[in-house]
Every structure is written in C-alpha cells, then in structure tokens.
C-alpha cells in the first residue's frame, strides 16, 4: 500500500513539474505550486538550496552569481547514485537533454555574461533544470537572483540601478499566488527586517511565507545570555508582523567547503557533504542546549536543521499539490478549448489563402476600418482609455507642446480636461482648445526705441518720419515671428492625434474578431497609405494657413484692425489732453522746461528750434505769438513738428507707435486664430471623412491589380501559418496529455480517500459492536482523526448499523459524495 501511494505521489510530482514547464514555455495562465527562495546576496541562499538538494550545484559565491531565476524540479529516485540533470531548452520546452553539472554551470555562467553586457542586466525568464537523485526531495525550488543592498551616494549609481532591477524581478515572481515564499534572513535580531521588507510588500500577512534564519552556527556564539537565545528561537508574534507558515521561523546551518577531488576541496563526495550537514545539525543542537542550560523541546528541534526544513517543505508542497489537483483540471480544460479554437482559426486562415477571398477580406477590412475611424472622430468609449488615451502631459511629450518665442509652456492644468486620457475627436478638440487658449493670450512683444528708429527709414520722396508706416513694419514683423512657429506646432500635434486613430481602430476590429491576423504586410500597407494621406493633408492645410499669415503680415488693411478704434481714439484723446497741458505749462514757464528723459510723457520738452519756426507756425494759424492758449491748428502744427519733421524720438511719438503696433498685432492675432482653426478643420479633418475612403480604396484596388502576392505576402503567410499550426498542435497534445494525467491522479486520490475512510469507519464500528446507532445523527471527525486522508477538510459520517453509510468530504473547492456498506 505504501509503495502504491509513493508511486502516486511520484506521478503527481512529475505532472506538476510538466505543468510548470508548460506554464513557463507557453505563458499559460496557471502556475504549479513551488518554493520561491528570496534573500540577499550574503544570506547563504545558494548554499541552502544546495543543502536541500543533497548535492552541491557549484554556483555558490559572493557577488551576483545568478542573473536569471533557476527552477529546480527535484525528484527522489533511490536508483540514482549520482545526480541526473536535464536542462530544459529555452526555445522548445518539450526538449530537455541530459547535461552534466559542469555543462549546466557553464551554461549559467554564459547567460550571466550575456546579460551583464545588456542594458537590463537581469531576465525574468527561468532556467529550468530537472534533477533526479537518491538524496533529492520531491520539491520544485526557484532560486532567484540575490537582492542587493547598495551603499548610498552618486558613485554607487550603477549598483543602485542593479538593486532596483533585481527587486523588481523578485517582486514579480512573488506575485504568483501558488508560490510558497522561502524568506531568508541573516540576522540575530528579528526586528531587523531586511528580506521581509521586500516580501511583505507582496505578502503583507506572511500567510504563504516560510521564514528561515541562515548561518545559525555563526549566531550561537554571539548570544551572551540564555534569555537572548530564547527570544531568538521563539520570537514574539508581534515581532514578525504576520502569520507565517509553520508558526515560527526555521534555523539552518550549512557547512562550508566544496565537493571535489582538488586540494582545496573539503568533501570527496556528495555523501560526505550530506553527512556533514547532519553532523552540523547535531552540533547546533548541542550548542543551543549548552547556551540555554536545558534540553530542546521536540517543537524546537523540529525547527532546527536543513533536514527539518526540507521535510516541512516537502509535506507542505505535497499538500498544496493534492489540494490543487481539482483546481488544475478545469484550467487545463479551458486552455485545451482555447488552443483548439486557435488551431481551428489557423486552419481557417490556411483555407482562405486564394486571390478572390483575400480581395474580399481586404475590401471588408477597408470598410470596417473606415467605420471605426468615423466612430472614433465622432466620439466613442469602446476603446479602453487606460490603454489608448493620453493626458495632455502625455500628448505634449509625444506630439509636441505649444511653445512661444520666450520658450515657456503654459501649465497644462489650466486647460480643461488636461488630466483625462482622451483619444479621437475628443483629443482633437482639446488640442484645438489649447491652441486657442495659448495663442489667444499672446500679447505683442516689447518694442524698443531702436526698433522704432530703424523702422522709420527714409522715404523715396521726403525724409520725414512716417510713424504709421513704422507701426506697420514693426507689427507685421512681430506678428510673423510670433505666430509662424505655432502653425508647425499645431500641425505636428494634430498629426500625432490623427495617426493614433489607426492602431485604435485595429484594436477595435481585433476585439470584434474582424482583425486580419497574419496579414501584417497588408496592414502595414493600409497604415502607410493612411499615414501618408494624413501627412500630405496636414502639410496642405498648414500651407494654406501660412498663405493667410503671409498676406496679413505683408500688407496692412486697416479695416481688419478697426475693432479697437474706440480704445485707440480714447488713448489719443488723452494723449492730446496731456500734450495741451504740457504746451500751456511750457508757454508760461519756458525757461524751466527740461529735456524729457526717455520713456516719459508728461515732461516732454519740444526740441529747440529757431524762433522764426515758432512764429511761422503761429502765423499760419492767424494767432498772435503772445497768445497763451494755442488753437487746434497750433496743436496740429506742434504735433507734426515733434513727429514728422523731427527724428528725435520723444515719449509722445513712442506712445503713438506703440498704440498703433498693438492695434495691428491684435488684429492679426484674431484673424490668424480664426483662419487657422477654420482651415485645419476644413482641409485636415473633413478630408478624412469625405476623401480618405475613395483614395484608400483606389490604393487597394491598384495594389490588387498590380501585385496581389506582395500585398498579402501569400508565400510567407502560408509558411508562417504552417509553422503556427505545427506549434499549436504540439501545444495541444501536451495540454491534452497533461489534462488526462491530472484526471487520472484525481481519480486515484479520490479512490484512495474512500478506501481509507471506509477502513476507518469499519474499524470504529468493530470496536463498538453493542451500539445499534450513535446517539447523534452524525459524527463530525477532524482530519487528524482519520489516517492517510490528506485532502479532506472534514468528514460528516451518518452511522447506522446494517445500513449504508454516507461520507461527505470536501476536496479542495469541490464536494464529493460517496457511499459504501458497513460491516457488522
């Protein structure tokens, strides 16, 4: 009976090992229970793994010795005097050639050197090794790269990056709920949580974690008092912050020294190494009892030594295996059905590789793609925003930001819906809104006095200063330099938004089962035609906008800039009033006037000129020169005298030019905003709706006529589909074989449980022959009361002498009802 049970468990381990390889190789959605070893580089992680295996694996040492996780599928085989190792191929998981230990070590070192030269120096893909040996337990252990605790400082930047990469890899492995985490700690004070800090981020309650304190032989001499040893062996519950597996930590010591025939080897064989591990356990027992001054209890002894940890892990994993059997079967059924559907789709694709059907599929894809494109522009929620949407910050990074001549960006939080992940028409509208907001808030750049004087120049018929022309020259130059970059920025942003519509549309078609799988060449051609159309249309729209900007900055039409005429008139009226007041003051006290400083207005002093000029101006208006209040004609003459006839730039002239420049600049800005938005909507957005369908259809029909084979790449597709079919058939056979194996194991375990329970009930009744029936209608029995019934959570037994007995046992997540007759 024991031999039969052992054979069942051996078959069970083999099935789970095969399941683990299948999950790794094909990335299937299930994981077999396994022990995941997590620890820092100096925690003795690899040495403990070797001790659990029963032989040295020869990759123990300081530094980073493992850059890929190493999965060890260990199987107990009493016939194997020497370890038999099989290395599972990375390319084909069904291939596992036998390798010697030196060959496996050479492969691991080669992988470490390869990864060390890459930017990301670690890989999550496991190196899978199957091991058979007479000292091996029935365990699956995953040895992860050692965690790194780098020193702070900029000079340790490279090591800090490695530490983050390793921690990220280990955290990802710990996410698998089926894995038992073996958390290694090398400390004599349980309040120092080095590895637990990482483990508790994934398993905060430590409910699937076994804690192991390594290097016990080095810690015992450090304790001065027996009370310290007591606390170390039995730490308070609050110290470990959780409910760890096994209720308390394990303590292990692994003897130093390597196995080999060299002069530096301490052990000549793995048997000597195994004996040294046992001797070390005995020495640890003696040292602890000496420190404590008492004998160790059985409970304490069961937590000390590699053999005790190995036994605990073996029983724990065995129980997890048996509990998971009923759960694995439906997962394999689901995967089998999914793979069968995948194979049917491949066969269907192979049957449709003829010209007529390919053309029909191409035209159907064309119509469906345009439908999805129109839907995205009009507004839709069928595409997941977390995958395809962009916030305004993401949009600026990927499509460019609106940056003015000062090089500054507007804070993205000022734009409505900036934090929302948008796509399609909604994203287009937000980009246009940001364009209006940014450009509409631009003010005329500062004007210097040198720019005003340089813009005056010399006319072809006189040398007077024409300040209206000066204002036009300055305004159009400022406007063109300011607004032209925004045209390119807007075009680039909208181009990015519209190009994103193709992959989103393809995703929607794939979601609805209308995706042309395997026809990447055809899809690339459609994508290229779509992108070329968008790019050419954007360029044409931008050129039209540029024509408008050039026309408005080449010739000033005052009718476009009369919106602010009232403001300008108010400014000039106030300016005239100030000029009149200044002239009155100057006529009363001409001797106290001073030359105005640059930029002042109220203290402007007329330029010194001959008295005859002043008299001429007064005489021309018919007013005596002694009059203290000049007439309108006199003010006009003085204004001309300070502007047209005089090139000494005074505050009044500067203010007039600045006011005119502002008016012209604002007029150009308003016209630029309206015309740019209108033209991009009419000549970029609308052609996608009314011109793209016909142009895309013409491109496809032309390609169908010229060279259909290159459009669909029929030869490569047929070869690719044939390879996919072959791989899928192999995968399907592996899943089918594994499914049948788990079903058989499940039936054997169920049969074993029924037989064991029947024997126990008959034994119980034989001991109580005088009882016609038990006083209670049912008797609840704990699992510990029933021998050899591991998976049963509880039993409910209705006992009636001479009648049928019903046993209800909960196996995993399923109920099973069995009946059997009772003797006696």
C-alpha positions in Angstrom: 0.0 0.0 0.0 2.8 2.4 0.9 4.6 1.6 -2.4 1.4 2.3 -4.3 1.0 5.6 -2.5 4.6 6.5 -3.2 4.1 5.8 -6.9 1.0 8.1 -7.0 2.9 10.9 -5.4 5.8 10.4 -7.8 3.4 10.6 -10.7 1.8 13.7 -9.1 5.2 15.5 -8.9 6.0 14.7 -12.4 2.7 16.1 -13.6 3.3 19.3 -11.7 6.8 19.6 -13.0 5.5 19.3 -16.5 2.7 21.8 -15.7 5.3 24.3 -14.5 7.4 23.9 -17.7 4.3 24.3 -19.8 3.3 27.5 -18.0 6.8 28.9 -18.4 7.2 27.9 -22.0 3.8 28.8 -23.3 2.9 31.6 -20.8 -0.3 29.8 -19.9 -2.4 31.4 -17.1 -1.7 28.8 -14.4 1.2 28.1 -12.1 2.1 24.9 -10.3 2.9 25.2 -6.5 6.6 25.8 -6.0 9.1 27.1 -3.4 10.4 30.6 -4.2 13.7 31.3 -2.5 14.2 35.0 -1.7 17.2 36.5 0.0 20.0 38.9 -0.2 23.4 38.1 -1.7 25.1 37.4 1.6 22.2 35.4 3.2 23.5 32.0 2.2 20.7 31.5 -0.3 22.5 29.3 -2.8 24.2 27.2 -0.1 20.8 26.4 1.5 19.4 25.4 -1.9 22.4 23.0 -2.4 21.8 21.5 1.1 18.1 21.0 0.3 19.1 19.2 -3.0 21.6 16.9 -1.3 24.5 17.8 -3.6 26.5 20.9 -4.5 25.4 22.7 -7.6 28.7 24.6 -7.8 27.4 28.2 -8.1 28.0 29.5 -4.5 30.0 32.6 -4.0 30.0 36.3 -3.4 28.5 38.9 -5.8 25.9 38.4 -8.5 26.1 34.7 -9.5 22.5 34.4 -10.8 21.0 36.8 -13.3 18.1 34.6 -14.3 15.9 32.6 -11.8 16.9 28.9 -11.7 14.0 26.5 -11.4 15.0 23.1 -10.0 12.4 20.3 -10.4 13.8 17.8 -7.9 12.6 14.2 -7.8 13.5 11.5 -5.3 14.9 8.4 -7.2 16.6 5.8 -4.9 18.2 4.2 -8.0 20.2 7.3 -8.9 23.5 7.0 -7.2 24.7 10.2 -8.9 22.6 13.3 -9.8 20.9 13.2 -13.2 20.3 16.7 -14.6 18.2 17.7 -17.6 18.4 21.2 -19.0 15.0 22.4 -20.5 15.5 24.2 -23.8 14.6 27.9 -23.9 13.4 27.5 -27.5 11.4 24.3 -27.1 10.2 23.4 -23.5 9.5 19.9 -24.6 13.2 19.3 -25.2 15.3 18.6 -22.1 18.6 16.9 -22.9 20.7 15.4 -20.2 23.6 17.6 -19.0 26.5 17.1 -16.6 26.9 19.5 -13.7 29.9 21.3 -15.3 27.9 21.8 -18.5 25.0 23.3 -16.7 27.3 25.5 -14.7 29.0 26.7 -17.9 25.5 27.5 -19.4 24.6 29.5 -16.3 27.9 31.5 -16.4 27.4 32.1 -20.2 23.9 33.5 -19.5 25.3 35.7 -16.7 28.0 37.1 -19.0 25.4 37.7 -21.8 23.0 39.6 -19.5 25.8 41.6 -17.9 26.6 43.2 -21.3 23.0 44.2 -21.8 21.3 47.4 -20.5 18.9 45.4 -18.3 21.3 43.0 -16.7 18.7 40.6 -15.4 16.0 38.5 -17.0 12.8 37.0 -15.6 12.8 34.0 -17.9 13.7 31.0 -15.8 16.5 28.5 -16.4 14.6 25.2 -15.8 16.6 22.1 -14.7 15.1 18.7 -13.9 17.1 16.7 -11.3 16.8 13.0 -10.2 18.8 11.8 -7.2 18.6 9.5 -4.3 19.1 12.4 -1.8 16.7 14.8 -3.5 13.4 15.6 -2.0 10.3 15.9 -4.2 10.4 19.6 -4.4 10.3 22.4 -7.0 12.5 25.2 -5.9 13.0 28.5 -7.8 16.3 30.2 -6.8 16.0 33.9 -7.6 18.9 36.4 -8.0 20.1 37.7 -4.7 18.7 41.1 -3.5 21.3 43.9 -3.4 21.6 46.5 -0.6 23.8 49.2 -2.3 25.5 52.0 -0.4 24.1 55.5 -0.9 25.9 58.1 -3.0 26.3 59.0 -6.6 29.3 56.8 -7.1 27.2 53.7 -6.4 24.6 54.7 -9.1 25.2 51.6 -11.2 24.8 49.2 -8.3 21.7 51.1 -7.2 20.2 50.5 -10.6 21.0 46.8 -10.4 19.4 46.6 -7.0 16.1 48.1 -8.4 16.2 45.7 -11.3 16.6 42.7 -9.0 13.9 43.8 -6.6 11.5 44.3 -9.4 12.2 40.9 -10.8 11.8 39.2 -7.4 8.6 41.1 -6.7 7.1 40.0 -10.0 7.9 36.3 -9.1 6.3 36.7 -5.7 3.1 37.8 -7.3 2.2 34.2 -8.2 -0.2 33.1 -5.5 0.7 29.4 -5.9 4.3 30.0 -4.8 5.5 29.4 -1.2 8.0 32.1 -0.4 11.1 31.0 1.4 12.3 34.2 3.1 15.9 34.0 4.2 17.2 36.3 6.9 20.8 36.5 8.1 20.4 38.4 11.4 20.4 37.7 15.1 17.7 40.4 15.9 14.3 39.8 14.4 13.5 43.5 14.4 15.9 43.9 11.6 13.7 43.0 8.6 15.9 43.1 5.5 14.4 40.5 3.2 11.0 40.6 5.0 10.7 44.3 4.0 10.6 43.2 0.3 8.4 40.1 0.9 5.8 41.9 2.9 5.1 44.3 0.1 3.6 41.3 -1.8 2.6 39.1 1.1 1.8 41.6 4.0 0.4 38.9 6.3 3.2 36.4 5.5 0.4 33.9 5.1 2.4 32.0 2.3 5.9 32.7 3.6 8.3 30.5 5.5 11.0 32.4 7.3 14.4 30.9 7.6 17.3 32.2 9.7 20.5 31.1 8.0 24.0 30.6 9.3 22.8 29.5 12.8 26.3 28.2 13.7 27.7 31.7 13.4 25.0 33.3 15.5 25.0 31.0 18.6 28.4 32.3 19.9 27.1 35.8 19.7 24.5 35.3 22.4 25.8 36.1 25.9 22.6 35.1 27.9 20.2 32.3 27.6 17.2 34.7 27.5 18.6 36.1 24.3 18.6 32.6 22.8 15.0 32.0 24.0 13.8 35.2 22.2 15.7 34.3 19.1 14.3 30.8 18.9 10.8 31.8 19.8 10.3 35.4 18.7 7.0 37.2 19.8 4.2 37.2 17.3 4.3 41.0 17.1 7.9 41.0 16.1 7.3 39.0 12.9 4.2 41.1 11.9 2.1 38.3 10.4 1.0 34.7 10.5 3.9 32.8 8.9 3.7 29.3 7.7 4.9 26.9 10.4 4.0 29.4 13.1 7.7 30.2 13.8 11.0 30.5 11.9 13.3 27.7 10.9 17.0 27.8 11.7 19.7 26.2 9.4 23.4 25.8 9.2 25.3 24.7 6.1 28.9 23.5 6.5 31.4 25.3 4.5 33.7 23.6 2.0 33.2 22.3 -1.6 32.9 18.8 -3.0 35.6 17.7 -5.4 38.9 16.0 -5.9 41.1 19.1 -5.8 43.4 20.1 -3.0 41.1 22.9 -2.0 38.0 20.6 -1.7 36.9 19.5 1.7 34.5 16.7 0.7 35.3 13.9 -1.7 31.7 13.0 -2.5 28.1 14.2 -2.1 27.7 11.5 0.6 30.3 13.2 2.7 28.6 16.6 2.2 25.3 15.0 3.2 26.9 13.6 6.4 28.5 17.0 7.2 25.0 18.6 7.1 23.7 16.0 9.5 26.7 16.5 11.8 26.2 20.2 11.7 22.6 19.8 12.9 23.8 17.7 15.9 26.4 20.3 16.8 23.8 23.1 16.6 21.5 21.1 19.0 24.4 20.7 21.4 25.5 24.3 21.2 21.9 25.6 21.8 21.3 23.3 24.7 24.6 24.4 26.3 23.6 28.1 25.9 20.0 27.5 27.2 21.1 25.3 30.0 18.3 22.8 29.2 17.2 20.3 26.7 15.5 21.4 23.5 11.8 20.5 23.2 10.5 18.5 20.3 8.8 21.6 18.9 12.1 23.5 18.9 14.0 20.5 17.4 11.5 20.4 14.5 12.6 23.9 13.6 16.3 23.4 13.6 18.3 22.0 10.7 18.2 21.6 7.0 16.5 18.2 7.2 13.6 19.6 9.3 13.1 22.4 6.8 13.3 20.0 3.9 10.7 17.7 5.5 8.4 20.6 6.3 8.6 22.0 2.7 8.1 18.6 1.2 4.9 17.9 3.2 3.7 21.4 2.7 4.2 21.2 -1.1 2.7 17.7 -1.2 -0.4 19.0 0.5 -0.6 22.0 -1.9 -0.2 19.7 -4.8 -3.0 17.4 -3.7 -5.3 20.3 -2.8 -4.7 21.9 -6.2 -5.4 18.9 -8.3 -9.2 19.5 -8.6 -8.5 23.2 -9.5 -5.9 22.5 -12.1 -8.2 20.2 -14.2 -10.7 22.9 -15.2 -7.9 25.3 -16.0 -6.4 22.7 -18.3 -9.8 22.1 -19.9 -10.1 25.8 -20.5 -6.6 26.0 -22.0 -7.4 22.9 -24.1 -10.5 24.6 -25.6 -8.7 27.8 -26.2 -5.9 26.1 -28.0 -8.4 24.1 -30.0 -10.1 27.3 -31.2 -6.7 28.7 -32.0 -5.9 25.7 -34.2 -9.3 26.0 -35.9 -8.6 29.6 -36.7 -5.3 28.8 -38.2 -6.8 26.1 -40.4 -9.5 28.5 -41.5 -6.8 31.1 -42.4 -5.0 28.5 -44.5 -8.2 27.6 -46.4 -8.8 31.2 -47.4 -5.4 31.9 -49.0 -6.7 32.4 -52.5 -7.0 35.6 -54.6 -10.7 36.1 -54.6 -11.1 35.5 -50.8 -8.1 37.7 -50.0 -9.5 40.6 -52.0 -12.9 40.2 -50.3 -11.2 40.2 -46.9 -9.2 43.3 -47.9 -12.2 45.2 -49.0 -14.2 44.2 -45.9 -11.3 45.4 -43.7 -11.3 48.7 -45.6 -15.0 49.3 -44.9 -14.8 48.3 -41.3 -11.7 50.3 -40.7 -13.3 53.5 -42.1 -16.4 52.8 -39.9 -14.3 52.6 -36.8 -12.3 55.7 -37.8 -15.5 57.7 -38.2 -16.8 56.4 -34.9 -13.6 57.5 -33.1 -13.8 61.0 -34.5 -17.5 61.4 -33.6 -16.9 60.1 -30.1 -16.8 56.6 -28.6 -15.9 54.8 -25.4 -15.3 51.3 -26.8 -11.5 51.6 -26.7 -10.1 51.5 -23.2 -8.8 54.9 -22.2 -6.1 53.5 -19.9 -4.5 51.8 -22.9 -5.1 54.2 -25.8 -5.9 57.5 -24.1 -3.4 60.3 -23.5 -3.4 63.0 -20.9 -2.4 66.5 -22.0 1.0 65.9 -20.5 1.5 62.7 -22.4 0.2 64.4 -25.6 2.8 67.2 -25.2 5.6 64.7 -24.7 4.6 62.5 -27.7 3.2 65.2 -30.1 5.0 68.4 -29.1 4.0 71.3 -27.0 2.9 74.9 -27.9 6.0 77.0 -27.0 6.1 80.7 -27.6 9.1 82.8 -28.5 10.0 83.1 -24.9 10.5 79.3 -24.7 7.9 78.8 -22.0 4.9 76.4 -21.9 1.5 77.1 -20.4 0.8 75.0 -17.3 -1.2 72.0 -18.5 -3.6 72.3 -15.5 -5.1 75.5 -17.0 -6.5 73.6 -20.0 -9.9 71.9 -19.4 -9.8 68.1 -19.3 -6.0 68.1 -19.2 -5.8 65.2 -16.8 -8.2 63.0 -18.7 -7.0 60.2 -21.0 -8.6 61.1 -24.4 -8.4 59.9 -28.0 -10.0 60.5 -31.3 -12.3 63.5 -31.7 -12.2 64.5 -28.1 -8.4 64.7 -28.1 -8.5 66.7 -31.4 -10.9 69.2 -29.8 -8.8 69.5 -26.7 -5.7 70.3 -28.8 -7.6 73.0 -30.7 -8.9 74.4 -27.4 -5.3 74.6 -26.1 -4.2 76.3 -29.3 -6.9 78.9 -29.0 -6.1 79.4 -25.3 -2.3 79.8 -25.8 -2.4 81.9 -29.0 -5.4 84.0 -27.9 -3.5 85.0 -24.7 -0.3 86.2 -26.6 0.5 89.8 -26.2 2.5 92.0 -28.5 6.2 91.5 -27.7 8.1 94.5 -26.3 9.2 97.3 -28.7 12.5 99.0 -28.2 13.3 102.6 -29.2 16.0 101.3 -31.6 13.4 99.2 -33.4 11.2 102.3 -33.9 14.0 104.5 -35.2 15.3 101.7 -37.5 11.8 101.2 -38.8 11.4 104.9 -39.8 14.0 104.8 -42.6 13.9 107.3 -45.4 11.0 107.7 -47.9 11.6 107.9 -51.6 10.3 111.5 -51.8 11.0 113.1 -48.4 13.0 112.4 -45.3 10.2 112.9 -42.8 9.2 110.3 -40.2 6.1 108.3 -41.2 5.1 106.7 -37.9 2.0 104.9 -39.3 4.3 103.1 -41.7 6.8 102.5 -38.9 4.0 100.9 -36.8 3.0 98.6 -39.7 6.6 97.5 -40.3 7.1 96.6 -36.6 3.7 95.0 -36.1 3.8 92.6 -39.1 7.4 91.6 -38.3 6.5 90.8 -34.7 3.3 89.0 -35.7 5.0 86.7 -38.2 7.9 85.8 -35.8 5.3 85.1 -33.1 2.6 83.2 -34.9 4.5 81.2 -37.6 6.0 78.6 -35.1 2.5 77.9 -33.8 1.4 76.7 -37.2 4.1 74.0 -37.2 3.4 73.1 -33.6 -0.3 72.8 -34.2 0.2 70.7 -37.4 2.6 68.3 -35.5 0.2 67.9 -32.6 -2.9 67.2 -34.8 -0.8 64.8 -37.0 0.1 62.9 -33.8 -3.5 62.7 -32.7 -4.8 61.5 -36.1 -2.1 58.9 -36.6 -3.1 57.3 -33.3 -6.5 56.5 -34.8 -5.2 53.6 -36.9 -3.9 51.4 -34.1 -7.0 52.2 -32.0 -9.3 51.2 -35.0 -7.3 48.0 -35.5 -7.7 47.2 -31.8 -11.5 47.6 -32.1 -11.6 45.3 -35.1 -9.5 42.7 -33.3 -11.8 42.9 -30.4 -14.8 42.2 -32.6 -13.0 39.3 -34.4 -12.6 41.3 -37.7 -8.8 41.5 -37.4 -6.7 40.1 -40.3 -4.3 38.0 -38.2 -1.2 37.0 -40.1 -1.6 39.7 -42.8 0.9 42.1 -41.3 2.1 43.2 -44.8 -1.4 44.2 -45.8 -1.9 46.0 -42.5 1.3 47.9 -42.9 0.3 48.9 -46.4 -3.0 50.2 -45.2 -1.3 52.0 -42.3 1.2 53.5 -44.7 -1.5 54.8 -47.0 -3.4 56.2 -44.1 -0.3 58.0 -42.6 0.7 59.3 -46.0 -2.7 60.8 -46.5 -2.7 62.4 -43.1 0.8 63.8 -43.6 0.1 65.3 -47.0 -3.3 66.7 -45.9 -1.7 68.3 -42.8 1.0 69.8 -45.0 -1.5 71.2 -47.4 -3.6 72.7 -44.6 -0.5 74.2 -43.0 0.5 75.8 -46.3 -3.0 77.4 -46.7 -2.7 78.8 -43.2 0.8 80.1 -44.0 -0.6 81.9 -47.0 -3.1 83.7 -44.8 -0.4 84.6 -42.3 1.9 85.9 -45.1 -0.9 88.0 -46.6 -1.9 89.6 -43.3 1.7 90.3 -42.4 2.7 91.6 -45.9 0.0 94.3 -46.4 -1.9 96.0 -43.5 -5.5 96.5 -44.3 -6.8 99.0 -41.7 -10.4 97.7 -42.0 -9.1 94.4 -40.3 -7.7 96.4 -37.3 -10.6 98.8 -36.5 -12.1 96.7 -33.7 -10.0 98.6 -31.2 -10.6 102.0 -32.8 -12.5 103.3 -29.8 -9.7 102.3 -27.5 -7.2 103.9 -29.7 -9.2 107.1 -30.0 -9.6 107.3 -26.2 -5.8 106.8 -25.9 -5.0 109.6 -28.5 -7.6 112.0 -26.9 -5.9 111.5 -23.5 -2.6 111.9 -25.2 -3.8 115.3 -26.8 -5.0 116.5 -23.5 -1.7 115.8 -21.9 0.1 117.5 -24.8 -2.1 120.6 -24.5 -1.4 120.8 -20.7 2.3 120.4 -21.4 2.2 123.2 -24.0 0.3 125.5 -21.6 2.9 124.9 -18.9 5.7 125.4 -21.4 4.2 128.8 -22.6 4.0 130.1 -19.0 7.4 128.9 -17.9 9.5 128.1 -20.9 12.7 128.8 -19.0 12.0 126.0 -16.5 11.4 123.2 -19.1 13.9 120.4 -19.2 14.6 117.9 -21.9 12.5 114.9 -21.3 14.1 111.7 -20.3 13.5 108.5 -22.4 10.1 107.0 -21.8 8.5 109.9 -20.0 5.4 111.6 -21.5 4.2 114.4 -19.2 7.5 116.2 -19.1 8.3 116.1 -22.8 10.1 119.2 -24.0 9.8 120.5 -27.5 13.1 120.4 -29.4 15.0 123.7 -29.6 14.4 125.3 -33.0 14.8 128.8 -34.4 12.3 131.3 -33.2 11.2 132.0 -36.7 9.8 128.5 -36.9 7.6 129.0 -34.0 6.4 132.3 -35.3 5.7 130.7 -38.6 3.5 128.1 -37.0 1.6 130.7 -35.1 1.2 133.0 -38.0 0.0 130.2 -40.1 -3.0 129.8 -37.8 -3.7 133.5 -37.6 -3.0 133.7 -33.8 -0.6 136.1 -32.2 2.6 134.7 -30.8 1.9 136.1 -27.4 -1.3 134.0 -27.1 -1.1 131.6 -24.1 -3.7 129.1 -25.4 -2.9 127.5 -28.8 -5.6 126.7 -31.2 -6.3 123.2 -32.8 -4.2 124.2 -35.8 -1.4 125.2 -33.5 -1.5 121.8 -31.7 -1.5 120.0 -35.1 1.5 122.0 -36.2 3.3 121.2 -33.0 2.4 117.5 -33.3 3.8 117.5 -36.8 6.8 119.4 -35.6 7.5 116.7 -33.0 6.8 113.7 -35.2 7.0 114.3 -39.0 9.7 117.0 -39.0 11.8 115.8 -36.1 13.6 112.5 -35.7 14.3 112.9 -32.0 12.1 110.2 -30.6 10.1 111.6 -27.8 7.6 109.9 -25.5 4.7 111.1 -27.4 5.9 109.6 -30.7 6.9 106.4 -28.9 3.4 106.0 -27.4 1.7 106.6 -30.7 3.8 104.0 -32.4 3.3 101.5 -29.6 -0.5 102.0 -29.7 -0.6 101.5 -33.5 1.5 98.4 -33.2 -0.7 96.9 -30.5 -3.8 97.5 -32.6 -2.3 95.9 -35.7 -0.8 93.0 -33.8 -4.1 92.2 -32.1 -6.0 92.4 -35.4 -3.5 89.9 -37.0 -3.8 87.6 -34.0 -7.6 87.5 -34.1 -7.6 86.8 -37.9 -4.8 84.2 -37.5 -6.7 82.3 -34.8 -10.0 82.2 -36.8 -8.5 81.3 -40.2 -6.1 78.7 -38.8 -8.8 76.8 -36.9 -11.2 77.0 -39.8 -8.6 75.8 -42.4 -7.4 72.9 -40.3 -11.0 71.8 -39.7 -11.9 72.1 -43.4 -8.7 70.9 -45.0 -7.4 68.3 -42.5 -10.3 67.0 -40.5 -13.0 66.9 -43.2 -10.9 65.1 -45.9 -10.6 62.2 -43.5 -14.4 61.8 -43.8 -15.0 62.6 -47.5 -11.7 62.0 -49.3 -9.9 59.2 -47.4 -12.4 56.4 -48.3 -12.1 56.8 -52.0 -8.3 57.4 -52.0 -7.7 54.3 -49.8 -10.0 52.2 -52.0 -8.1 53.3 -55.1 -4.8 52.5 -53.5 -6.0 49.0 -52.5 -7.6 48.2 -55.9 -4.4 49.4 -57.7 -2.3 47.1 -55.4 -4.7 44.2 -56.0 -4.3 44.6 -59.8 -0.6 45.1 -59.9 0.8 42.6 -57.4 -1.6 40.8 -55.0 1.1 38.4 -53.8 3.2 41.2 -52.4 0.2 43.0 -50.9 -0.7 40.0 -48.8 2.7 38.2 -48.9 0.9 34.9 -49.5 4.1 32.8 -49.5 5.3 34.0 -46.2 1.9 33.9 -44.7 1.4 30.3 -45.8 4.8 29.3 -44.3 4.1 31.3 -41.1 0.6 29.7 -40.6 2.1 26.3 -41.2 4.6 26.8 -38.5 2.0 28.2 -36.2 -0.2 25.2 -36.9 2.7 22.8 -36.1 3.5 24.6 -32.8 -0.2 24.7 -31.8 -0.7 21.0 -32.5 2.3 20.2 -30.3 1.0 22.5 -27.6 -2.5 20.9 -27.8 -1.0 17.4 -27.5 1.0 18.5 -24.4 -2.1 20.0 -22.8 -4.2 17.0 -23.6 -1.7 14.6 -22.1 -1.3 16.7 -19.0 -5.0 17.0 -18.6 -5.5 13.2 -18.8 -2.6 12.7 -16.3 -4.2 15.1 -13.8 -7.6 13.4 -14.2 -6.1 10.0 -13.6 -4.3 11.4 -10.5 -7.5 12.9 -9.2 -9.4 9.6 -9.6 -6.6 7.7 -7.8 -6.6 10.2 -4.9 -10.4 10.1 -4.6 -10.3 6.3 -4.6 -7.6 6.2 -2.0 -9.6 8.6 0.2 -12.7 6.5 0.0 -10.9 3.3 0.9 -9.1 4.8 3.8 -12.3 6.3 5.2 -14.2 3.0 4.8 -11.5 1.2 6.7 -11.6 3.7 9.5 -15.4 3.6 9.9 -15.4 -0.3 9.9 -12.6 -0.2 12.5 -14.6 2.2 14.6 -17.8 0.1 14.5 -15.9 -3.1 15.2 -14.8 -1.5 18.5 -18.4 -0.6 19.5 -20.4 -3.7 18.5 -23.1 -3.2 21.1 -24.2 0.2 19.8 -27.1 -0.1 17.4 -26.6 3.5 16.4 -24.7 6.5 17.6 -26.8 8.9 19.6 -26.1 11.8 17.3 -27.4 11.7 13.7 -23.9 12.4 12.5 -20.4 12.4 13.9 -18.0 15.2 12.9 -14.4 14.0 12.6 -11.4 16.2 12.3 -8.7 15.4 9.7 -6.2 14.4 12.3 -8.6 11.5 13.5 -8.6 9.9 10.0 -5.3 8.4 8.8 -4.0 8.9 5.3 -6.7 11.3 4.2 -4.7 14.5 3.5 -7.0 16.5 1.2 -10.2 16.1 3.4 -11.0 19.2 5.2 -13.6 17.4 7.4 -15.9 14.4 7.4 -19.5 14.0 8.1 -20.5 10.3 8.7 -24.0 9.1 9.2 -23.6 5.8 11.1 -26.4 3.2 11.1 -25.6 -0.4 11.8 -26.5 -2.7 8.9 -27.3 0.2 6.7 -25.5 2.3 4.2 -23.0 4.9 5.4 -22.6 8.2 3.6 -19.3 10.1 3.7 -19.2 13.8 2.6 -15.7 15.1 2.2 -14.6 18.5 0.9 -11.7 18.1 -1.5 -10.3 21.5 -2.4 -13.2 23.6 -3.6 -15.5 20.7 -4.6 -17.8 18.4 -2.7 -17.7 14.7 -3.2 -20.4 12.3 -2.1 -19.5 8.6 -1.8 -21.3 5.6 -0.3 -20.1 2.2 0.9 -21.6 -0.6 3.0 -20.6 -1.0 6.7 -19.6 -4.4 8.1 -21.1 -5.6 11.4 
